[in-house]
Amino acid sequence: MKNNHLVTAGKSVLVAKEARRNFRNGLLCFNASVLFIALSTVGTAQTIMQDANSKFGVSGYIRSGIGKSEGGKTQANFQSPGALNKYSLGNQADTYGELEFDYTRYLNESKDQSLDVVWMSSFYEAFGSKNKMEFNKTAQLYVRANNLLGKGEILWAGKRYYDRKAIHMLDKQWINPSQNGWGLGVERLIKKGTKEDLKIAAWTFNEDNVVSYQNVLDTSRLRSYTADARWVNIPITGTSKLNLAVNYSIRAKNEKLAYDQKDGFGAFAWLDYEKKYITNTTAILFRQGANVPINHWTGVPEKENPNNNSTVLNNLNTAYTLEVNNNFLYDDLDKFAFNGILSAVIRDFGTLPYNYNPNAPNNKEYLEGKGRTLYWLTAGARGMYYLNNYFKLHLEVTHEHIINKQLDLTGNLDKITFTPEVSLKKGFYSRPVLRPFVTYAFWSDALKGTVGTGPTGAPFGNKTAGLTYGLQFEIWW
């Protein structure tokens, strides 16, 4: 009888926890709806105070809502195993936000010389998480000097999201060398009265609590550095502009971890096209060695043992990635909009995965059946039909094919999402929006157990298809 009471009590605690999570998610969705109405006039950064000598404003980004998987479980994300990115529409089982404050001090009456101070914090929480919301108090914190020398130059120093390039449909930052680093730079070194520019910047990064694969009892901080030079908006035709960039990265030697210095470089080119209702960006990106980042949300280099254990997955002497992206958008701001993307990634990890044995360091214990390369190819299309100024219909269809030899997995992942979206005006990127959605995904038998398993509580680990639904609010200003 006593055990029955304990079981009943345990179930009650679990039910109460689930009820609190549901209440919190519902409250977030309610608050998002209220915020949607309250910010109905917000479209750009808002000026809070302004006088003849200064200006203070706020900008930001928020997405949140509620979502479930079929059967009432936590909303799942659908992402190919080993792919660094996933499609965003109806596939973001989280709450994320940024809040930025900008202060400008004008240094002369014409206001063409000024100092800016920018501070931004961010927060994140995955649906189903048992942890508290994660806060980054200094996602950005930097000072920018505009035209101090009277030559139109921009000088800056601090922690900054530096000229990131993204495919929003894929939730992907394809150039992002600076995030999580402290640095400095100079811009507007070319003055032709156009947007053409030459800019140079450099950053330092710290990765704490790194575990050495050679001795898992040793932990230390890894330090790295990246320099970035760009020549952007080079006019090719009246509708096309070429952009070029190079990176050089160094991961410093760490004697405690027995890690040698590693070097790497990146070379990037992208072509921007814009004419009437159409924009298109085609990019080719190559990264080698220490310039290969952990993911697309940081400039921190990949390390030999990403899981902080004795299993080695990367060799930074020979590792590289080659990536080709194309992002096409048609938007007539009247009846119809269409976004289509293609992305192909080839990655060589530089080594077959192996377990390091400190008693026989020259005898690598390679993992059976595992390889050193990854190939990921994806195509996605999202159509948007404007019913009127405030209502849109979205349908997104995506396909992914992955060959991940490091995990010995090959297969396909397909996703379909439909949402009738409420917004305040027409436009593919118009925000704020409120979108009820339903998403159906299906994947190869070979990928069973690797798709639809996250975040915590997602129920599709033993399946090859899944359905999710929910309501999401999103705004940037």
C-alpha positions in Angstrom: 0.0 0.0 0.0 2.8 2.3 0.9 4.5 1.8 -2.5 1.1 2.5 -4.3 0.9 5.8 -2.4 4.5 6.6 -3.5 3.7 5.8 -7.2 0.6 7.9 -7.0 2.5 10.8 -5.5 5.2 10.6 -8.1 2.7 10.7 -10.9 1.0 13.7 -9.3 4.4 15.5 -9.2 5.0 14.8 -12.9 1.5 15.9 -13.8 1.9 19.1 -11.8 5.3 19.8 -13.5 3.7 19.2 -16.9 0.8 21.5 -16.0 3.2 24.2 -15.0 5.1 23.9 -18.3 1.8 24.0 -20.2 0.6 27.1 -18.2 3.9 28.8 -18.8 3.8 28.1 -22.6 0.2 29.2 -22.7 1.1 32.4 -20.8 3.9 33.1 -23.2 1.5 32.7 -26.2 -1.0 35.0 -24.5 1.7 37.6 -23.8 2.8 37.3 -27.4 -0.7 38.0 -28.7 -0.9 41.0 -26.4 2.5 42.1 -27.6 1.4 41.7 -31.2 -1.3 44.2 -30.7 0.7 46.5 -28.5 3.5 46.7 -31.1 1.2 47.1 -34.1 3.0 50.2 -35.1 6.5 48.8 -34.7 8.5 48.1 -37.8 11.9 49.6 -37.2 14.1 50.5 -34.2 12.2 52.8 -31.8 13.6 56.1 -30.6 12.9 56.5 -26.9 14.6 59.9 -26.3 16.2 62.4 -28.6 17.5 65.9 -28.4 19.9 68.1 -30.4 23.0 66.3 -29.1 22.0 62.7 -28.7 19.6 59.9 -29.4 18.6 56.7 -27.4 16.7 53.9 -29.0 15.7 50.2 -28.7 15.4 47.4 -31.1 15.1 43.6 -30.9 13.7 40.3 -31.9 11.3 37.8 -30.2 9.8 34.5 -31.2 7.7 32.3 -28.9 4.5 30.3 -28.7 3.1 26.9 -28.0 3.6 23.7 -29.9 2.9 20.0 -29.6 3.6 16.8 -31.3 0.9 14.3 -32.1 -0.2 12.6 -29.0 0.3 15.8 -26.9 4.1 15.4 -26.4 6.7 18.1 -26.7 6.9 19.7 -30.2 9.7 18.1 -32.1 12.4 19.7 -34.3 13.0 17.9 -37.6 16.7 18.1 -38.6 19.0 15.7 -40.5 21.7 14.0 -38.3 24.9 16.0 -38.6 23.4 18.9 -40.6 24.2 22.2 -38.9 20.8 23.8 -39.8 17.1 23.0 -40.0 14.2 24.7 -41.7 12.5 27.3 -39.5 8.8 27.5 -40.5 6.8 25.3 -38.1 10.0 23.8 -36.8 11.2 26.1 -34.0 10.4 24.4 -30.8 11.8 27.2 -28.6 11.5 30.7 -27.2 14.3 33.1 -28.3 14.7 36.9 -28.0 17.1 39.8 -28.3 16.8 43.2 -26.8 19.2 45.9 -28.0 19.8 49.5 -26.7 21.5 52.1 -28.9 22.9 55.4 -27.7 24.3 58.0 -30.2 26.2 61.1 -29.1 26.6 63.7 -31.9 29.9 65.5 -31.9 29.1 68.5 -34.2 26.1 70.5 -35.4 25.9 68.8 -38.7 25.6 65.4 -36.9 28.0 63.7 -39.4 30.4 62.9 -36.6 29.2 60.7 -33.7 29.9 58.0 -31.1 27.5 55.0 -30.7 27.3 52.6 -27.8 25.4 49.4 -28.4 24.4 46.8 -25.8 22.3 43.7 -26.5 21.2 40.8 -24.3 19.5 37.6 -25.5 17.6 34.7 -24.0 16.7 31.2 -25.1 14.7 28.2 -23.9 13.8 25.0 -25.7 10.3 23.6 -25.3 10.2 20.8 -22.9 13.4 21.9 -21.2 13.8 21.2 -17.5 16.4 23.9 -17.2 15.9 27.6 -16.6 15.9 30.1 -19.5 19.4 30.8 -20.7 20.4 34.5 -20.6 23.4 36.1 -22.4 23.8 39.5 -20.8 26.3 40.7 -23.3 25.4 39.1 -26.7 26.6 42.4 -28.1 28.5 45.3 -26.4 30.5 47.7 -28.5 31.5 51.3 -29.2 31.4 52.7 -32.8 33.0 56.0 -33.9 31.6 57.5 -37.1 33.7 59.9 -39.2 35.9 61.1 -36.3 38.8 61.8 -38.8 36.5 63.5 -41.2 37.0 60.9 -44.0 33.8 59.0 -43.6 35.4 56.0 -41.8 33.8 53.9 -39.1 35.9 52.6 -36.2 34.5 50.1 -33.7 35.6 47.9 -30.8 33.8 45.4 -28.6 31.5 42.3 -29.0 29.4 42.5 -32.1 27.3 40.6 -34.6 29.5 41.7 -37.5 27.9 41.8 -41.0 26.3 38.4 -40.7 24.8 36.8 -43.9 21.8 34.5 -43.5 19.2 32.3 -45.1 16.2 32.9 -42.8 14.2 30.1 -44.3 16.9 27.7 -43.3 17.7 29.4 -40.0 21.3 29.6 -41.2 24.1 32.2 -40.8 26.4 31.3 -43.6 29.0 34.0 -42.8 29.3 34.8 -39.1 33.0 35.0 -38.0 32.5 37.3 -35.0 29.7 36.0 -32.7 30.8 35.3 -29.1 34.2 37.1 -29.8 35.6 40.4 -28.7 37.2 42.5 -31.5 37.8 45.7 -33.4 37.5 46.9 -36.9 37.4 49.6 -39.5 34.9 50.2 -42.3 34.2 52.6 -45.2 37.8 52.5 -46.5 36.5 53.1 -50.0 34.7 56.4 -50.8 33.0 56.5 -54.1 29.6 57.8 -53.0 28.2 54.2 -53.4 27.8 51.2 -51.1 31.0 49.7 -52.2 33.3 49.2 -49.2 36.5 47.7 -47.9 36.4 46.6 -44.3 38.8 44.9 -41.9 38.1 43.3 -38.5 39.7 40.9 -36.0 38.4 39.0 -32.9 39.6 36.9 -30.0 37.6 34.0 -28.6 37.7 31.9 -25.4 36.3 28.5 -25.0 36.2 27.5 -21.3 36.2 24.1 -19.6 37.7 22.2 -22.6 38.6 18.6 -21.9 41.7 17.2 -23.4 41.2 14.0 -25.5 44.7 12.9 -24.4 43.8 13.1 -20.7 40.1 13.6 -19.8 41.1 14.7 -16.4 42.7 17.9 -17.8 40.5 20.9 -18.5 41.6 24.4 -19.6 40.6 27.4 -21.8 41.2 27.4 -25.5 41.9 30.7 -27.1 41.6 31.5 -30.8 41.8 34.5 -33.1 40.2 35.3 -36.5 40.9 38.2 -38.9 38.4 39.1 -41.6 38.8 41.3 -44.7 36.0 42.1 -47.1 35.5 44.0 -50.3 31.7 44.3 -50.7 29.1 45.7 -53.1 31.4 45.8 -56.1 29.2 46.8 -59.0 29.1 44.3 -61.8 26.0 45.4 -63.7 23.1 47.7 -62.8 21.4 44.9 -61.0 24.3 42.7 -59.7 27.0 43.3 -57.0 30.0 41.0 -56.2 31.3 40.5 -52.6 34.6 39.0 -51.6 35.9 38.0 -48.2 38.9 36.2 -46.7 39.5 34.9 -43.1 42.5 33.7 -41.3 42.2 31.9 -38.0 44.6 30.7 -35.3 43.8 28.4 -32.4 46.5 29.1 -29.8 48.7 26.3 -28.4 47.7 25.0 -25.0 50.3 23.0 -23.1 48.0 21.8 -20.3 45.7 20.2 -22.9 48.7 19.1 -25.0 47.1 20.9 -28.0 49.4 22.4 -30.7 48.7 25.6 -32.5 46.3 25.2 -35.4 45.8 27.5 -38.3 43.1 27.8 -41.0 41.7 30.1 -43.6 38.4 30.9 -45.3 37.7 32.3 -48.8 34.2 33.4 -49.7 32.4 35.0 -52.7 28.8 35.9 -53.2 26.8 37.6 -55.9 23.8 39.8 -55.0 21.1 40.4 -57.7 18.2 42.8 -57.2 15.6 43.9 -59.8 12.0 45.0 -59.1 10.3 42.1 -57.3 13.3 39.8 -57.3 16.3 39.4 -55.1 18.8 36.5 -55.4 22.1 35.7 -53.6 24.5 33.0 -54.8 27.4 32.2 -52.5 30.4 29.8 -52.5 32.3 29.3 -49.2 35.4 27.4 -48.4 36.8 26.9 -44.8 39.9 25.0 -43.8 41.4 24.0 -40.5 40.9 26.3 -37.6 38.5 28.5 -39.7 35.9 25.7 -39.5 33.5 26.8 -36.7 31.7 24.7 -34.2 28.4 25.8 -35.7 26.9 28.8 -37.6 26.1 30.7 -34.4 29.7 31.4 -33.4 33.2 32.1 -34.6 34.8 29.6 -32.2 36.8 26.9 -34.1 35.9 23.3 -34.1 38.1 21.1 -31.8 39.4 17.6 -32.1 36.9 16.2 -29.5 33.6 18.1 -29.7 32.0 16.0 -27.0 34.8 16.7 -24.5 35.9 13.0 -24.2 38.6 10.8 -25.6 36.8 10.3 -28.9 38.5 12.3 -31.7 36.3 13.4 -34.5 38.3 16.2 -36.2 41.8 16.7 -37.4 42.3 20.5 -37.9 45.4 20.0 -40.1 43.3 18.6 -42.9 39.6 19.3 -42.1 37.7 21.5 -44.5 34.2 22.5 -45.6 32.9 23.5 -49.1 29.5 25.1 -49.3 27.3 26.5 -52.1 24.1 28.4 -51.4 21.4 30.0 -53.5 18.6 32.1 -52.0 15.9 33.4 -54.4 13.0 35.6 -53.4 10.1 37.0 -55.5 7.6 39.3 -53.7 5.2 41.5 -55.6 3.7 42.9 -52.4 0.3 42.4 -53.9 -0.8 38.8 -54.6 2.1 36.4 -54.2 5.6 35.8 -52.8 7.9 32.9 -53.3 11.2 31.9 -51.5 13.3 29.1 -53.0 16.7 27.9 -51.7 19.3 25.4 -52.6 22.2 24.5 -50.3 25.0 21.9 -50.7 27.7 21.2 -48.1 30.7 18.9 -48.4 32.6 18.4 -45.1 35.8 16.5 -44.5 36.5 16.0 -40.8 40.2 15.3 -41.5 40.3 11.9 -39.9 38.4 8.7 -39.4 36.8 8.9 -35.9 38.8 7.1 -33.2 39.2 6.6 -29.5 42.5 7.9 -28.1 44.3 5.5 -25.8 46.9 7.3 -23.6 48.7 4.0 -23.0 49.2 3.5 -26.7 48.9 7.0 -28.3 50.2 5.9 -31.7 47.7 3.0 -31.9 44.4 4.7 -32.9 41.3 2.7 -32.1 39.2 3.6 -35.1 35.4 3.3 -34.8 34.2 0.4 -36.9 32.3 1.4 -40.0 32.7 5.1 -39.5 34.0 7.5 -42.2 35.4 11.0 -42.4 33.1 12.9 -44.7 29.6 14.4 -44.7 27.5 15.4 -47.7 24.3 17.4 -47.3 22.0 18.6 -50.1 18.8 20.4 -49.5 16.1 22.3 -51.5 13.2 24.2 -50.1 10.3 26.2 -51.5 7.9 28.5 -49.6 4.9 30.1 -51.3 2.9 32.9 -49.8 -0.5 34.1 -51.0 -1.8 37.4 -49.8 -5.5 37.2 -49.0 -5.5 40.9 -48.1 -3.2 43.3 -46.2 -3.5 41.3 -42.9 -3.8 37.6 -43.9 -1.5 35.3 -45.8 -1.4 31.7 -46.6 2.0 29.9 -46.4 2.9 26.5 -47.8 6.5 25.2 -47.4 7.9 22.0 -48.9 11.5 20.9 -48.2 13.7 18.0 -49.0 17.1 17.0 -47.5 19.5 14.3 -48.5 22.4 13.5 -46.2 25.3 11.1 -46.4 27.0 11.3 -43.0 29.8 8.8 -43.1 31.0 9.8 -39.6 27.8 8.4 -38.2 27.4 5.8 -41.0 24.0 7.2 -41.9 22.5 7.9 -45.3 18.9 9.0 -45.9 16.3 11.7 -46.8 14.2 14.0 -44.7 11.1 15.7 -46.1 8.9 18.4 -44.5 5.6 20.1 -45.3 4.3 23.1 -43.3 1.1 25.0 -43.7 0.2 28.2 -41.9 -2.4 30.9 -42.3 -0.5 33.9 -41.0 -1.7 37.2 -39.5 0.4 40.3 -40.1 0.0 44.0 -40.1 1.0 44.5 -43.8 2.1 42.7 -46.9 5.7 41.5 -47.3 7.6 38.2 -47.0 9.7 39.6 -44.2 7.0 41.8 -42.7 6.8 41.5 -38.9 5.2 41.1 -36.4 3.3 38.0 -37.3 1.1 35.5 -35.6 1.1 32.0 -37.2 -0.9 28.9 -36.3 0.9 26.0 -38.1 0.8 22.3 -38.8 4.0 20.4 -39.9 4.3 16.9 -41.2 7.7 15.3 -41.7 8.9 11.9 -42.9 12.3 10.4 -43.2 14.2 7.3 -44.3 14.2 4.1 -42.2 18.0 4.5 -41.9 17.5 7.7 -40.0 15.1 6.2 -37.4 16.2 7.3 -33.9 18.1 10.4 -35.2 15.2 12.7 -36.4 12.4 14.1 -34.2 14.0 13.2 -30.9 14.7 16.8 -29.7 14.1 18.9 -27.8 13.6 16.9 -24.5 10.4 14.9 -24.7 10.0 14.8 -28.5 8.3 11.5 -29.3 9.5 10.4 -32.7 12.7 8.4 -31.8 11.1 5.1 -32.9 9.3 6.4 -35.9 9.9 7.6 -39.5 7.2 10.2 -39.6 5.8 12.9 -37.3 3.1 15.6 -37.1 3.5 18.8 -35.0 1.2 21.8 -34.6 1.1 25.0 -32.7 1.0 28.8 -32.6 4.0 31.0 -33.0 4.5 34.7 -32.6 7.5 36.5 -34.2 8.6 40.1 -34.4 11.8 42.1 -35.1 12.1 45.9 -34.9 
